[in-house]
Amino acid sequence: MVQVSGGLALNTITYFSSGILNPGREPFTWYASGNVNVNILDVSLPFTYTYSNQGGKLTQPFNRTSLNPTYKWIKSTIGMTSMNFSPYTLTGHLFLGAGVDLTPGKWKISAMAGRLVKEVEYDVTADNLNQIAFRRFGYGVKCGYENKGFGGTIILFKASDNASSLPFIPLNSAIKPQNNLVMSIAGKAALFKSIFLEAEYALSALTQNMNDVNDASTNSNLSFLNPLIAANSTTDFFQAFKSSIKYQMKWMNVGFNFEHIDPGYKTLGGYYFNNDLNNYTISPSFILLKKKLTVGGNTGFQRNNLAGDKSATTTRWVGSINASFVPSPKIIFNGTFSNFSTFTKNRPATDPFYFAPADTMNFYQLTQSASAMISYNFGKSENKNILQLMYNYQESTSLSGNIADAGAFGANSETALNGIPVNVHAANLAYSKQIKSMNASVTFATNVNRTISSFSESTFIGPTLNFQKSLFKKKSSLAFGSTYNRQYAYDVLTGNVFNHRVSFTYSPKFENEQAGKINLSMNANWMQRLAIDAGTINRNEVNIFVNLNYSF
């Protein structure tokens, strides 16, 4: 009937330094935390506390409480909770009420009802003009059926504000009571065992001001919904739909997706909705050479300002490709490439007596990255050896000016202002040896990082050595290592840095597992910044971290 669980944690940080006039850390800090969870007849009551040398805090769970009774295929929730119907209807909005999920056989049925927003009255002393809110109540149902790859779902969601829940509204407040009805229909189908179709269409009818006395427009083909949403001249209708088709074979998959969301689309069942956009994506993948080679790609195009009434239009291209080749169990090749570009085009002013040069200040941004890796393992099972080479490249460029057009991989314009390109190259060569008889491993690596831009050029280069060993029948682990880096700016030495590390972890097991688990870890880091000329001095920083955790 009663179960108790929780944990305790103590963390300390000790800091030493020399050669630094104003250290940025206290010599010693500590932090303790813990939690206790009391479960009474499946009613959970969690408590947490934190305490440090700067103060403490205790929290309790009774601000938000929910009960979740279940029986076979019936799951319910009562109290402060949230549910998800679809991205266009009810999506993660907290409500105080009740909900139920039913999964009898091939059916999936969900329903909810409750208070979405609590009323917040105007307080003259606090002047909370931007926080006042009407009481909002909502209810909805979702019904779906699926069998052998075919299925359909219908969603209805209704929410409205109580216009009389606020006794006083300041004249300078923009808040208005709203009314909303959302309908959605979705379906999926599997054709010929290789073609998969999915689609969803949502319609949101939203009255922005229930107190408006002007009649609703009669030109809408959806006027039959007017009585359900207290329609008037502030009533708008928004549409959103998405569809996808996927073709699947043993060696190839190709998927195409399209999404459209009207400008201003929203419902009262969510906190935030992306709107005013068209999305197109395609994602092919291939498995070749007897499953030794896999290639996958994903590319998409997005455009906003569908109505053409905004001052700027933004288009985005996103693309990536990755490949993996395993010619033998000992050799692995991996490679990736991604491209992201954004182009924002401003609409020129229409005033014949005034010309704003800023109207031609369009903006283009391009980011590209690529990586490659080759790994070779050799040796016997008792002494495995791994040799690995990695390379990463990243480039970013920003342009502004009278850019007439721009594509996925560059902008064509002679009048564009010079951008600030930044190129980053990083390479790593590592050799690792695992010694099974000693439960240990050793790694030697060399790192190079070079950054080039129009205003700077820097290079980091240096070796790394690490050693790791398991102790006390793998209940404990000891690791230490060192890294040396030389830093150059325009081929001139600007830094000499040593970084030494040591760590120890210990996780003993009690004979009685119900007694809990304990874990101890200690880490130390010593950074040496060596003087590079007569005008500088050596600087040293030492950080020691101790963490003790107990859970029961």
JOPESUL-V124603 format. One record per run of one state. SS is the DSSP state (@ for helix, = for strand, . for the rest). FROM is the first residue (numbers start at 1). LEN is the number of residues. Records with the same first field share a line. If there is no record, write none. Layout:
SS: FROM-LEN ; FROM-LEN
This chain:
.: 1-1 ; 19-9 ; 41-2 ; 53-2 ; 61-5 ; 68-2 ; 72-2 ; 85-6 ; 103-4 ; 118-2 ; 121-12 ; 134-1 ; 148-2 ; 163-16 ; 192-3 ; 208-15 ; 229-6 ; 249-3 ; 262-15 ; 289-4 ; 305-7 ; 329-2 ; 347-10 ; 361-1 ; 379-4 ; 402-3 ; 407-4 ; 413-3 ; 418-4 ; 439-1 ; 454-3 ; 472-4 ; 490-2 ; 507-6 ; 516-1 ; 531-8 ; 552-1
=: 2-17 ; 28-13 ; 43-10 ; 55-6 ; 66-2 ; 70-2 ; 74-11 ; 91-12 ; 107-11 ; 120-1 ; 133-1 ; 135-13 ; 150-13 ; 179-13 ; 195-13 ; 235-14 ; 252-10 ; 277-12 ; 293-12 ; 312-17 ; 331-16 ; 362-17 ; 383-19 ; 405-2 ; 411-2 ; 416-2 ; 422-14 ; 440-14 ; 457-15 ; 476-14 ; 492-15 ; 517-14 ; 539-13
@: 223-6 ; 357-4 ; 436-3 ; 513-3
